[in-house]
């Protein structure tokens, strides 16, 4: 490969990486806006007390992980009505183009609760 060909290839590769990073930022921003909207709905409509963001989106916001098209939104909620969990989960997934995982922080394994409290981001609270 000649030097000029290599420089052209390298330039195209760098541009592709820039476009991928730009798309990742746009996608993460859209997911964060969705997460904030859902957290407000969980508090106002379903009586949740506090909503945490954790998982891939929270790690992306802290600069620790990438956020891809296949990434989901992980929310942990305090004071979620247990008898309404599945209808609430269905509703918030209907409102989001991203898959949403919903965890009741009072009803999850201790190790997960500790991780959420330590590394999660509070999105909203009543």
C-alpha positions as CSV (number, residue, x, y, z in Angstrom):
1,X,0.0,0.0,0.0
2,X,1.4,3.4,-1.0
3,X,1.7,6.2,1.5
4,X,-1.1,8.2,-0.1
5,X,-3.4,5.2,-0.1
6,X,-2.7,4.6,3.5
7,X,-3.3,8.3,4.5
8,X,-6.6,8.2,2.6
9,X,-7.6,5.0,4.4
10,X,-6.5,6.4,7.8
11,X,-8.4,9.6,7.2
12,X,-11.6,7.7,6.3
13,X,-11.2,5.4,9.3
14,X,-10.9,8.4,11.7
15,X,-14.0,10.0,10.2
16,X,-15.9,6.8,10.7
17,X,-14.9,6.7,14.3
18,X,-15.9,10.3,14.8
19,X,-19.3,9.6,13.3
20,X,-19.8,6.6,15.5
21,X,-18.9,8.7,18.6
22,X,-21.3,11.4,17.5
23,X,-24.1,8.8,17.0
24,X,-23.3,7.3,20.4
25,X,-23.6,10.8,22.1
26,X,-26.9,11.5,20.3
27,X,-28.3,8.1,21.3
28,X,-27.2,8.4,24.9
29,X,-28.8,11.9,25.1
30,X,-32.1,10.5,23.7
31,X,-32.0,7.7,26.2
32,X,-31.3,10.1,29.1
33,X,-34.2,12.3,28.1
34,X,-36.4,9.2,28.0
35,X,-35.1,8.1,31.4
36,X,-35.9,11.5,32.9
37,X,-39.4,11.5,31.4
38,X,-40.0,8.0,32.7
39,X,-38.7,8.8,36.2
40,X,-41.1,11.8,36.4
41,X,-44.0,9.5,35.3
42,X,-43.0,6.9,37.9
43,X,-43.2,9.5,40.7
44,X,-46.2,11.4,39.5
45,X,-48.4,8.6,38.2
46,X,-47.3,5.6,40.3
47,X,-46.2,7.2,43.6
48,X,-42.5,6.2,43.5
49,X,-40.4,8.1,46.0
50,X,-37.0,8.1,44.2
51,X,-35.7,6.9,40.8
52,X,-32.1,5.9,40.1
53,X,-30.4,5.4,36.8
54,X,-27.8,2.6,36.7
55,X,-26.3,0.3,34.2
56,X,-24.9,1.1,30.8
57,X,-26.3,4.6,30.4
58,X,-25.2,5.7,33.9
59,X,-21.7,4.2,33.2
60,X,-21.6,6.0,29.8
61,X,-22.5,9.3,31.5
62,X,-19.6,8.7,33.9
63,X,-17.2,8.0,31.0
64,X,-16.8,4.4,31.9
65,X,-18.6,2.5,29.1
66,X,-20.0,2.9,25.7
67,X,-23.7,3.2,24.9
68,X,-24.9,1.3,21.9
69,X,-28.1,1.0,19.9
70,X,-28.7,-2.3,21.7
71,X,-28.2,-0.8,25.2
72,X,-31.2,-0.4,27.5
73,X,-32.3,1.9,30.2
74,X,-31.9,0.6,33.8
75,X,-34.1,2.2,36.4
76,X,-34.3,1.4,40.1
77,X,-37.3,2.7,42.0
78,X,-38.0,3.2,45.7
79,X,-41.6,2.7,46.9
80,X,-43.0,1.0,43.8
81,X,-46.4,-0.6,44.4
82,X,-45.6,-4.3,44.2
83,X,-49.0,-5.3,43.0
84,X,-48.7,-3.0,40.0
85,X,-45.1,-3.9,39.0
86,X,-45.9,-5.7,35.7
87,X,-48.5,-3.2,34.5
88,X,-46.1,-0.3,35.3
89,X,-43.2,-2.1,33.5
90,X,-45.4,-2.7,30.5
91,X,-46.5,1.0,30.5
92,X,-42.9,2.4,30.7
93,X,-41.7,0.1,28.0
94,X,-44.6,1.2,25.8
95,X,-43.5,4.9,26.3
96,X,-39.8,4.2,25.4
97,X,-38.1,3.2,22.1
98,X,-35.4,1.7,24.4
99,X,-35.9,-1.4,26.4
100,X,-36.4,-0.5,30.0
101,X,-35.4,-2.7,33.0
102,X,-37.2,-1.7,36.2
103,X,-35.9,-2.8,39.6
104,X,-37.7,-2.3,42.9
105,X,-34.8,-1.3,45.0
106,X,-36.5,-2.5,48.2
107,X,-37.1,-6.0,46.7
108,X,-33.8,-6.8,44.9
109,X,-30.7,-8.7,46.1
110,X,-28.5,-6.8,48.6
111,X,-25.5,-6.8,46.3
112,X,-27.6,-5.1,43.5
113,X,-29.1,-2.6,45.9
114,X,-25.6,-1.7,47.2
115,X,-24.3,-1.3,43.6
116,X,-27.3,1.0,42.7
117,X,-26.9,3.1,45.8
118,X,-23.2,3.4,45.3
119,X,-22.9,3.9,41.5
120,X,-26.4,4.9,40.4
121,X,-27.5,8.4,39.5
122,X,-30.6,9.9,41.2
123,X,-32.9,11.0,38.3
124,X,-35.8,12.3,40.4
125,X,-37.3,12.1,43.8
126,X,-40.5,13.2,45.5
